[in-house]
Amino acid sequence: MVLIRDLTIQGVQMLLVLLLAPLLTGFVRKVKARLLRRRGPPLTQPYFDLVRLMRKDVVLAEGASWLFRVIPYLVFAATWVAASLVPTFRTGLLFSWSADLIAIAALIGSGRFFLALAGLDVGTSFGGIGSSREVMIASLAEPAMIMIVFTLVAIAENSRIPIDNPATHLELTMVHEAMVLEYSGRHLALIELASWLKLVLYVSLIACLFAPWGIESSGADLPALALGIIAYVAKLAVGGVLLALFETSIAKMRVFRVPEFLGAALMLGLLATLLRFVSGSF
């Protein structure tokens, strides 16, 4: 019975992050539109976009290999597993033994690696530019992500302002969008859903580390778990509002300034690690 209960709760966790990922993206878009005094799309627009993309036929480039077809599923699976490992409404999940920082970083890094390969696979100029920029950002963001507590680096990992603008399609400024220009249909739907899941993952990590209130223990009953889910949704809402406020109050920086921005995070992480070892030796 204990195993069945743990499996059920782990399944609820996986379904919860999957269902809330489009809603969080729609909520951020809605808040940003309101801050800019526009009406904006409805909260459920990302769900409609996924359904629309799933119904469309897949159009493949002539030079696309089998890897180009498989990568959307690999990126989606890696991101979904990583998002399912982060405690949201209950601690002591069934797979919590593997939910350390290295495992989550490896899953996110593998998804980014395969997506960069997809941008290079079709041989277009925009895909090559996006892949090179993505790898450049990853070489600074991922080491810093391991060393610090997901504050300055989270916006870089999710291709958000000021590092990247997820809503732009200007060839000279986009990073993430340049790698997925050749995708369509269900492949593009999986890529979009994976990016929304990554946003949920990082907001959940920040909420879990800095606002752990409302996360129930492993022996909690059903009413307590329901309160934990409500608290988790409230944290996502607060994170969405803060993200929308940040993106509407700051402009996107030039690509050549990104290494300075992320380099500061890496240096602060190295300094914090050094101070931690020095203080622990006394």
C-alpha angles and dihedrals in degrees: 000000000000091000092049091050092049091048090050093050091047089051091050088051092053094046092045096057091042094053096041096049096079091040093055091050091049090048093052091049091049094050092047090051092050091049088053090048094248129127095235130192121303120270091250095053094105089058090053090048091054092050091048093051092046090056094051124090120252115250114199129195117245094244096046115124130206088270090064089059095047099044097077090058092046093049092047094047094048093048094045093051091048092050090048093055095061113090109244111163102355138033126221097046119182093256096035091113088073096041099101126133095257093054093048092046090049092052093048092045092050091053091050091048094053092046090053088051089053091054090053096041098074092047098228121148094234092051091051092049092049093047094049092049092046092052091047091053092044093053089062102029100050098052089047090047090059094048103043133043103262099270112116095020100053094080091052094050091052096045093242132150129316092026097041138350112232091198098054128095098184107134096217096052109032122096111169096032092053091063095053100042092107095052123097141163119012092350091060090044091057092047091050093046090049091054090050090049090052090055090052089048094056095042088050091050093050091046092047093050102038102025107029093160116125096028105127126219124253093262097052121130127234098272090051091049090050089053089049091054091049091050090049093051089049090053090051090051092051090047091050092052092049091048092050091048091050095048094048094048099050134052127230112266125227117271091242091060094055094086090056091050095048093036089063089055091049093049092048089050092051091048092050091049091050093049090048093056093042093050091046092055094064 
